[in-house]
Structure formats: C-alpha cells, structure tokens
Amino acid sequence: MRKILLLGSGELGKELTISLKRIGCHVITCDSYENAPAMQVSDQSEVFSMLDSKKLYEVIETHKPDFIVPEVEAIETEVLLEVEKIGKIVIPSARAVNLTMNRDRIRDRAKSLGLLTASFAYAETEEELILEAKKIGSKVAVKPVMSSSGKGQSYATTEDELKVSWKFAIEGMRGNRKRVIVEEFIDFDYEITLLTILEKSGNVSFCEPIGHFQERGDYQYSWQPADCSKNVILNAQDAARKMVLDLGGSGIFGVEFFIDKKARVIFSELSPRPHDTGMVTMYTQNYSQFDIHARVLLGLPLPEIKVTKSGASHVILADKNATG
C-alpha cells in the first residue's frame, strides 16, 4: 500500500484523498487547522503550520511517505527541495512546487521560455508599487507573489486605489514574502484553464479547455468545454507543454491563460496540482482531474480522457465562518 503525505486539506485535497483511497492508498492529510475537509476522509492527519521547517521535517520523518503531495501554497518549499535530494518523491517535483509557490519566479520562468505574458514588474513597498504602476499603464492588476485562488488580487487606476491594492495584497498573501506583482491590465475576451498532464515517461496530454469567471479575485464558476478556436487551443497547448516539461516531475497542472480580443493566448498563472476551476471535471469527464492526478503520480497507466457531457460548476462562497 502506497503512503501519501498530503500537504493541504481543503476541498480540492478532499477530492484527491477520495481518488487516492479508491485505488488503495494510505493518506495522511496535513493542515494548520483541525477537521479540515480532507481530514474527514483520510486515514491519519497532522495539524501544524507547514511554514514551520522543523515541524515539516519531523512529520516527513515520522510518516516516511512514498509520495509528498503539496495541495496549498503556504509550505516551506526549501524543505521539499532538501528531502527530494535524499530520495523522497515530491509531486509533481520540488522544483515545480518551489517555483509556482511564488508568482514572480514562475512569471520570470514563463517569460524566459518565450511565452507571451502581460507587462509586469515587482514592488516591495507601497511607494515602489505606485512608481512601477505608472510605468506600466493607466490600469493595472496587483497581486501578492505568494497567493492562491485570486486571494489579495485587485485592480487600480489611481494612486489612492494603488494604496488600497497594496494593503489588500499584503493582507491576502500566503507565506512571509512581502512582495507584489503589478501587471498590465489585459482587456481579455475570456479566460481558460488548460489542465495539462505530465506523466513519468515525459508524455504530455491535455483535458479539454475549461472556461472560467473570476470576480474580486475569487473563482466564481467554470464550464467545460470552453468555446475556443482550434488555433487558440493549439497555442495554449504549446505554451503549457513548454512550462510543464521545464518544471518536470509528474502530475496534473492547472495552466491559466487570458485570450484577448485578437485571440492571442497570454500566460497568466500555473498551479502544479488540481485546480479549483477543474472541479467541473467531476461531472464532465470520464476521469476527474483528481482521478488523473492520483493515477499519474503513482505511475499507473492513464486511459484516454474524454468529455462525456458538457457541464458547469459554481462555488458557494460563505459570507461568514461556521461549523457543522
């Protein structure tokens, strides 16, 4: 029986835990709070801050997992780089997790690989943000370099709005890197997520594009298949293939793109794990993104992935904390 250490126990982690247990894995879930969603269906659980290097090392040493599977951004990724060197398997790879936990590093990597991106700069103070924003254009997007699911993201056109955006980004950041990315506002036609599958053999394949809509930086709803031209799909696949082969390892990646009015495919974000917009695949595909991730990380054969019916998913955003 393969032992999986899942770092992060939210709703995505819960579905992945179910998929892993269906194929006989023993799953230990970790998060910073008790009774997190994935803990409700796992074999064992650990409650601690995954930004605590010493505790993260201890948990890995205690459980001796076959695979370490990060599911959130708030992880001390240097620990994963170190344990991979001594033979632990990090999914999809420690390098992929380390780079993608930080928007600045993954954006720099995308640009170096020749992917089309929005114009962008970085800022570590409110004053620097205002200065860089003025260089980029009249309207900009501001995001923490360490974040997830759009947390801390906003748009600004004036100096006062930039000050508000700075505060919002710092409050919404994960980890301890007080740095933001400020980028050109893209007047896009629509957004897509391309779930990209990298197998241990190096083979790359794709799910049908998923259209999605965000508001105030939060994912609202998604649908599959997205209505894309053949050229858009091919260009997105080409960009996603370059990214995942560069990052290495095995697993599913959620690669986000803006499609502008000229049908240009512009790289936005990348997550080295199942994606919130991909929840729709639980209804639309013969194998969900969670089933795919589970099979690929274990090195099992991957059947042909098909959209069996069109569908959509919509998140229910709670307006207050509650239990039960």
PyMOL commands that set and color helices and strands:
alter all, ss='L'
color gray80, all
select helices_A, chain A and resi 11-22+37-40+53-63+77-85+94-100+103-112+126-136+159-172+230-247+276-284+289-298
alter helices_A, ss='H'
color red, helices_A
select strands_A, chain A and resi 3-7+26-31+44-47+67-70+89-90+120-123+140-144+154-156+180-184+188-198+204-206+210-215+218-224+251-260+265-271+311-314
alter strands_A, ss='S'
color yellow, strands_A
deselect
rebuild
show_as cartoon
